[in-house]
Amino acid sequence: MTIDNQPYGWQRLAATADNPIWITESEQLKEYCAKWQELPLIAIDTEFLRVETFYPIPGLIQVADDQSCYLIDPLEIEDFSSLTELFGNTSILKVMHASTEDLELFNKSLGTVPEPLYDTQLGAALINWGFSMGLQRMLENHLNVQMEKHETTSDWLQRPLTQSQERYAALDVAYLPAIYAMQKEVLVQQGKESWSEQENQALLADSVIDDEQGLSYYQRFTQMWRIPDHKLAALRDLTAWREQQARKRDVPRNRILRNQALLQIIERWPRSIGELSQLDEVKKRILRLDGETILAFLKNAEESAEQNHPESIPRPLHFFWNPHLKRLKAIARRKAEEYEVAPEIMLRRKELEQLVRSGLESGEYILPEKMSRWRQELIGHLLLDQLEEIEMKRKKGA
């Protein structure tokens, strides 16, 4: 691909954002998808609303190819099979920025995600531009482009969109091919192409929801690790019920029960509608609609715990680990500096805790499965060596 006043040049694509091409019919989408099937790369973004719903409501799908910016209207188009087919063509790279929520939208609305994916936010972390860097700052730092963000909270379901909305949406994809080309050059120079492929593949894998029933959601309430089994079962069952109802009713979780309401219910353990109504976190509407259901979970908690014993919530790591966690983080930070990547991507906090917990009982530590291969190769043995040294000192101290 070429950049700078050639195909995929950002100046030319940005100019087309003043008059993007609207795609409002299925046949029209099919024609453009056929054209895009012949290209090495397209840039993709979405605009959506997610205020009063559980699932994002698609308002717009933006595409940039080698010539123009396009606005696909999901409010008008009924047949997206041509776009789904395009997403599945692995010979075409799909470039996105901070794509997590966009992937969720595609999974829900199309039943698929664009593959292969290149996320420019991940790319920025791998070449040490910054971690979780926004597109606006990326453009300012590397293309010397000032991008306005005043349309961020726009109503993307209104029609017609304003000219300002159209331009804003189109510009979100206009610069991505050029940013990709810049990052790709550095990745190749630094020998990090395979790192990028691994991280983007992991991003796609994580976009698939593997707990739609919400059966493990209760594990997030780490402050409840000491509660007895029957209360733990009630917390598990209530959070799973809330997850299922939020999806069924298509409302945010907190429209049914806020996290604080769940905690209050478990702590106070009401036995009647009257007692439940005394909890200030439980809204009257939910009390009226779901009060008896909530009480039933509490009433049946002991039986639920016996029939399906809840997995314990891991207790907080002992303060003994505080200085050792710092040493483990320092190992990752030094390697990140050596290889010029953002420290946050070298070792995620969740992975560090998983690593430590893997050997708390046995003394045999195992690298997390989701820790990408390039990171395991760079720091895996160093982390395990440090943990072995910590284990030896623990045994001597005992």
N, C-alpha and C positions, 0 to 999 in steps of 0.2 A: 504494500500500500504506500501511497505517497501523501505528503502533507505540504502545507504552505502553497496556497493558490493552485493546488492540484486536487485530484480526487481525495476527499476526506480533509481538505484544508479547512482549518477552523475559521479563518476570516470569511471564506465563502459560505460555509454552513451557517455561521452566525448571521450573515446578511440575509439568508433565506428565512431566518426566524421571524423577520418582519412580515412575511407573507407565507406562513407554513401551508402545506397541502393537507386539506382535510380529507379523511377517508371515512365515509358515512354509510357505505353500502357493502354488503357481503361480497358481491362480485368485484367491486372496486378493490376491496382488501385482497381478494384472491389474485387479482392482476398484479398488485404491488408485491405480494409475497412471492409470486413467481419470479419477479425481477430480483428481489432480495436473495432468492435461492442461488443466484449466480455470483453473489458477492463473497469476499473473504470475511467481511465484518459488518455488523450493524450496531448502533448504540440504542439502548432502550431505557425508558423511565416510565413511571406512572404518576398520576395524580388521583387522589381518592379522598373520601370523607370517612371518618371513623370517630364520631362523637357520641352518638346514641345507639350504636350497633356493636355487636361482638366482632362481626366480620367487616373488613374494609369494603366500602362501596366504590367500585371503580368509576372514575369520572372521565379519565383520559388515559390513553396509552401513547407515548411519544416514541418515535423512531427517527434516527438520522442514518442515512446511507452515505454513499460517496458524493451525492449531489445536493440533497435537500433535507429539510426537516418535515416530518409528517405528524399529524394529530389524528389518531384513530379514535373514533367515537363509540365507546361501549354502550352508550344509551340508545344507539340507533342500529348497530350491527347485531344480527342474530346468529350468524354462522361464523365461528372463529376457527373452524377446522384448518383453514389454510395457514393461520398464524401458529396453531398448535404444531402443524407439520414443520413449519419453519423453525420453531423452537427445538424440535427434535433432530434437525439436521446438524450433525456434529462437525461438519466441514466449515460451518459459519460461526465465527466467534461472536458472542454477544457481550458487549461492553456495557456495564452499569456502574452506578456509584451508590455506595451504602445501600445495598440491594435487599436487605433482610425482609423489610415489610413488603417490598415489591414482589419478592418470591412467594411470600405468604398469600398475597393477592392472586398471583397467577395459579398457585396450587389450588386455591379455593374456586376461582372463577373459570379456569381453563383445565384444571386437573393435570397440569404439567408445568415445568419450569424451563427457561431457556438454557440450553446446554450445547457446547461448553460455555462457561461463564468467565468473564474477567471483571472483577470488581476493583475500580480505581482506588477505593478507600483502602482495600487490602494491599494493593500495589504500593500505595504511599507508605504504609507501615513497613513493607519489606525493603524499601530503599531509603528508609529513615527520613522521609519528608515529614512524618508525624503520624500519631495514632488517632484513629477516629476523626481524621481531618475532613472538614466540610468542603463541599465543592467550591463554595464561594472563596474560601481562603486559598484553596489549591490553585484556582484560576488567578487570584491576585499574585501569589508567590511565583507561579511558573509560566503564566502567559501574559502577566501584567494586564489582566482584564478585570474591570470592576463590574461585578454582577449584583444587580439589585435583588433583594429577597422580600419585597413588600407584598408579593402575592402568595406567600407561603400559606397563609390561613384563608385563602379564597374559597368560595363556594364553587367547587368543580363540577357540581351537578346542574348548575344553572345553564340555560341556553337562551340566547347565544352567549358564549364567553366574550369578555371584553378583549379588545386588541392587546391590552396590557397582559391579560392572562395568557393569551395565545403566544405572545412573544416570550414571556417568562417560561412557559412550559416547553417551547421549542428550544430555547437556549439551554435547558437542562440536559439536552442530548447533543447539541451542536458542537460542544467543546470536547466531548468524551473521546472521540477517535484520536484527536491530537494529544490529549493527556495520556491515553493508552500508548501511543507511539513513543512519547517521551519516556514513560516508565519502562516500556519494553526494552528500549535501548540500554537503560541502566541495568535492568535485570540480566540482560545478555552479557554486558560487560562484567558484571559481578558474579556471573554463574549461578543466578537464582531463578532461572526459568522453571525448573522442576519444583522449587519451593512455592512459587506462585500457583502452579497447577495443583499442587496438593492442598493449599489453603482454599482455593476457589472450589475445588471438589468437595472439601469438607463443609464449606458454606452451603453448597447445594444439598449435601446429605442432611445437614442440620435443619434445612427448611421443611423437611418432611416431619409432620407431627406424629409422634409415636405414642402419645398418651391422650387421645381425644376424649376418653372417658374420665380423665382427671383423677385416676386412681392413685397416682403418686404425688399429686399436688400438695398434699398435707406435709410432705417432707420439707417444704419451704419454710414451715413455721418452726424454725430451729429453736426458738425460745421455749417450745413446749416439749422438749426432749425428756423431761422428768415426769410427765403426767402418766397415770396408771393406764393399763391396757384398754379398759372399757372407754375411757375418755379419748384415748388415741384412736380407737376404732370409730368413735363418733365423729372425731375431727376428720378422719379419712373419708367417712361416708358422706359427711356434710359437704366437704370441699368437692368431692366427686359429683355429688348431686348438683351443686352450684355450677360446676363446669358444664355438665350436660344440659342444664336448664338455660344457661347463658347462650350456648350454641343453638339450642332448640328455639328459644325466644328471640335470638339474635340481638341481645342486649349486653352491655358491658357487665363483667362479673359483679362490680360494686352496685349495680342496679338491683341485684338480687340480695347479696349480702356482702358488705365490705369485710375486708380481712379483720378489722377491729371488731366487727360484729361477731364473726366466727369465734374469735378469742374470748369475747365476753360471754357468749353462749356456753362455751366449754368451761370457763372458769366459774360462772354463776350457776350453771346446770338447772335451768328453770324446769318445773314439773307441770306447769299449767299455762294456759294462754295468759292468765292474769300475771303470772310471774314473768313470762316472756315479754309482756308489754311494758314491764318496768325497766327493761334494758334500753338505754337511750340510743344505742347503736342500731337497734332493729326498727326499721321504718314501719309506719302504720300500714302502708300498702302491702308490704311483704308479710306483716303480721296477719293481715286479712286473707291474703292469697295463699300463703305457705306456712302459716303458724303451726297448724296441726302436723304437717309433714316434718317440720323441724323438730317438734317435740317427739315424733315417732322415732326419729333417729336416736334421740337420747334414751328413750324408753327401751329400745332394742339394742342398745350399745353392748351390753354384756354378752348377749347371744351372738351378736355380730363378731365380737372379739374371739369368742370360743370357736365359732364356725370358720372364721377367716382371720386368723391372728394377724394383727397389723405389724408390719416391719417397723422396728424402732427408728425414731429420729436420732441421727448421730449426735452424741453429746459434744459440746464445744471442746476443741482441743485444749489440753491442759496448758497452763501458763508456762510449763517447762519448755514448750515448743516455741515460745515467742522469739528468743534469740536465734534459735536454729532456723526458723522460717526466714529470718532476715539474712542468714548466711546463704540459704538456698536461693533466695531472691538475688543476692549479690552475685552468685555464680552466673545466673541467667543474665543479669545486667552487664556483667563484664563481657560475656560472649556476644551480647547484642551490640555493645560498643565496638567489639572487634570486627564484627561482620556487618556493621552499619545497618541495623534494623531497629525498629522501635522496641524498647524493652518489653512493652506490654504484650507484644505478639510472640516473643520468645518463650515466655512462660506465663500462662493465664493463671489467675488466682484460684479458680475452681480446680484446675489441674494440679496445682501445688497441694491443695488440701486433699484431693483424691490420692495423690502419691503418698502423702504422710499417713493417711488413714489405712492405706492398703497393708501396712506392716505393723500397725499398732499392737495387734495381738501376737502375730507370729514372728515379728522382727524381720520378715522377708518382704522387701518393698518392690512394688511392680509399677512400671510406668503406665499412665492412663492410656486406654485404648485409643482415645480420640486425639492423643498427642501426635501431631503429624510426624512423618518419618524423618524429615530433615531436621526437625528440632530434637527428636530422640537421638539422632546421630551426633548432633552438636553438643548437647548438654545432658543427655540421658545418663551416660556413664558417670559424669561428674556429680550429678544429683545423687545417684545411687551410691557412689563412693562416699559422699558426705553423710548420707543416711547410715551407711554401714559404720562409719566412724562414730556417729552419734549413738548408735545401738551398742557399740562396744563400751562407750563411756557410761551408758545407762546400766549395763550389766555390771561393770566395775563398781559403780555407785551403789548398786543394790547389794 
